[in-house]
């Protein structure tokens, strides 16, 4: 974080960039952790790319976000690309994958949608 503050002067612009960098890192971390918890079959059933590809993309986004927070490089090209990957996961992939990874209410109870079989 020393790089973003330079000589230790906390300017409003430096604080804004730090806040944006931290917010982007939280979103990238959330996307990476969420993709780990989803089953691989849900990605295929949703018609999205494979889980392995998303884990690689979001893992790189997580690492780049961590580097941006540590060294204060919040506006670099790679930081923006990392945020875009996480945003695409949250907006497009996660809602579709969540539909296929929800547990069924009637699983294992012997009941159909209108009562017992």
N, C-alpha and C positions, 0 to 999 in steps of 0.2 A: 504494500500500500504506500510505500514511500515514494514510488514513482509518480503517483497521482497527486500527491501533496507537495512535491518538489522540496522546497526548503522548510516545510512545516507550516506554511501559511494555509489556513483552512478557508479558502474562498468559497463563496456560495456555488460557483460552477464546479469546483472540485468535489464538494459534498454532493451535488446533484449527480455527477458521474459515478461517484462511489455508490450512491443509493441505487442507480440504474444497474450498475454492475452486480450488486448484491441481489437485486430482484431477478435479474436474468439468471444468475447462478441458482437461485432457489427454484425457478421454473425448470431449468435444465436438470437439476438433481431430482426433482419430483418426477419428471418424465422418465428418467433413467430407472428410478426405483419402481415406478409403476410398470414399466415394460418388463422388468425382471419378474414381477409377480403374476403376469398374465400367461396363460398356457400357450404354447406354440401353435396348437391347433386352432385357437381362436383367431390368430392372425391370418391363417390360410382360409378359414371359413368366412372371414370378413372381406376377403378379396384384397387384402393389403400385402405389402412385402413380407418376407419371412421375419420371424422373431429375431433370428441371428443378425440380419441386416440392421434392424432397428436397434438391437443391443450395441452393435458396433458404432452406428451413427450417434446414438445417445450417450454411449460411453465416451466417445471423443468429445462430444459437446460438454459433458460433465467435467472432463479433464481440462478442456480449454476454458471453461467457466471458472474452475478453481484457480488456474493460472492467472486469469484476468483479475480475480479478487485479490490474489496474493501480490501480484506485481503492479496492479493498477492500470492494466492495459484494456480498459473497458470499451474502447471505441475502435479496436482493430477489426480488420476484415474477417479474421477467423472467429472472433468473438461474436460478430453479427451473424455469421453463418451458423455457429453453434446455437444461438438463440432461435434462428429461423427453423432449424431442425427440431428443436424442442417444441416450438410453437405449432409446427405442422403435426407433430405427434399428438399434442393436446387437442387441437381443433379437429383434425381429420381422423386419425387412427384410433385414438383412445375411445371415443364414443362408440365406434363400430366394434372394436374388440371387446369392450365391456358388455355389449349385448350377448356375445357368444360365450363369455366366461362367467355369466351369472349362474349360480346354482338354481336348479328348478325347485319350486315350492313343493311339488308332489313327489320328488325323487325319494324312493325307498319307503314310502308310506303305504303303498298298495292302493292309493286313492287316485281316481281320475279327476278330471276337472269338475265333475258334477257329483262326486261322491265315490264310495268304494266300488271296486271292479266287480 
